[in-house]
Amino acid sequence: MFKCGDVVCELGQSFFGRAIRWFTRGWYEPRTWASHAARMIDATHIAEALRRFTVGVFDGNRKVKV
């Protein structure tokens, strides 16, 4: 169960998600798991910066780690 203020990191499988994981790591760093981070507002709503800052209902099918 998520709580207010939890930071969630998401695994993006799209081309852009893979590119972000590749280009944001250091030379001698292992591969990064996450390509996107967001913050939970409460147990069911998430605030994230996409093209614009949005607040929406969290989809439980997303691959995230807290």
LUMFILUM-821221 format. One record per residue (C-alpha): residue number from 0; residue in three letters; z, y, x. Coordinates in steps of 0.1 Angstrom, whole numbers, plus 5000, padded with zeros to 4 digits. Example, Ala and Ser with C-alpha at 12.3 -4.5 7.8 and 13.67 -1.06 7.14 Angstrom:
2
(0, 'ALA', (5078, 4955, 5123))
(1, 'SER', (5071, 4989, 5137))
//
This chain:
66
(0, 'MET', (5000, 5000, 5000))
(1, 'PHE', (4990, 5034, 5014))
(2, 'LYS', (5014, 5063, 5015))
(3, 'CYS', (5008, 5101, 5016))
(4, 'GLY', (4998, 5112, 5051))
(5, 'ASP', (4986, 5078, 5063))
(6, 'VAL', (4956, 5081, 5087))
(7, 'VAL', (4930, 5054, 5081))
(8, 'CYS', (4902, 5045, 5105))
(9, 'GLU', (4871, 5030, 5091))
(10, 'LEU', (4846, 5006, 5106))
(11, 'GLY', (4811, 5019, 5098))
(12, 'GLN', (4783, 4993, 5100))
(13, 'SER', (4754, 5017, 5094))
(14, 'PHE', (4731, 5029, 5121))
(15, 'PHE', (4751, 5062, 5123))
(16, 'GLY', (4784, 5043, 5124))
(17, 'ARG', (4773, 5022, 5153))
(18, 'ALA', (4759, 5053, 5171))
(19, 'ILE', (4792, 5072, 5167))
(20, 'ARG', (4811, 5042, 5181))
(21, 'TRP', (4787, 5040, 5211))
(22, 'PHE', (4786, 5078, 5219))
(23, 'THR', (4823, 5086, 5215))
(24, 'ARG', (4836, 5062, 5240))
(25, 'GLY', (4843, 5068, 5277))
(26, 'TRP', (4824, 5051, 5306))
(27, 'TYR', (4850, 5025, 5313))
(28, 'GLU', (4865, 5023, 5279))
(29, 'PRO', (4861, 4992, 5257))
(30, 'ARG', (4841, 4994, 5225))
(31, 'THR', (4857, 5015, 5198))
(32, 'TRP', (4865, 4998, 5165))
(33, 'ALA', (4864, 5029, 5143))
(34, 'SER', (4837, 5054, 5136))
(35, 'HIS', (4854, 5075, 5109))
(36, 'ALA', (4889, 5087, 5102))
(37, 'ALA', (4905, 5101, 5070))
(38, 'ARG', (4939, 5108, 5056))
(39, 'MET', (4954, 5094, 5024))
(40, 'ILE', (4967, 5119, 4999))
(41, 'ASP', (4986, 5092, 4979))
(42, 'ALA', (4982, 5055, 4973))
(43, 'THR', (4948, 5059, 4956))
(44, 'HIS', (4932, 5091, 4968))
(45, 'ILE', (4916, 5099, 5002))
(46, 'ALA', (4907, 5132, 5019))
(47, 'GLU', (4878, 5130, 5044))
(48, 'ALA', (4853, 5152, 5061))
(49, 'LEU', (4818, 5140, 5055))
(50, 'ARG', (4790, 5166, 5051))
(51, 'ARG', (4817, 5186, 5034))
(52, 'PHE', (4854, 5181, 5030))
(53, 'THR', (4860, 5159, 5000))
(54, 'VAL', (4889, 5144, 4981))
(55, 'GLY', (4881, 5112, 4962))
(56, 'VAL', (4894, 5079, 4949))
(57, 'PHE', (4898, 5054, 4977))
(58, 'ASP', (4875, 5023, 4974))
(59, 'GLY', (4895, 4992, 4983))
(60, 'ASN', (4864, 4974, 4996))
(61, 'ARG', (4862, 4997, 5026))
(62, 'LYS', (4870, 4981, 5060))
(63, 'VAL', (4899, 5003, 5072))
(64, 'LYS', (4930, 5000, 5095))
(65, 'VAL', (4961, 5022, 5092))
//
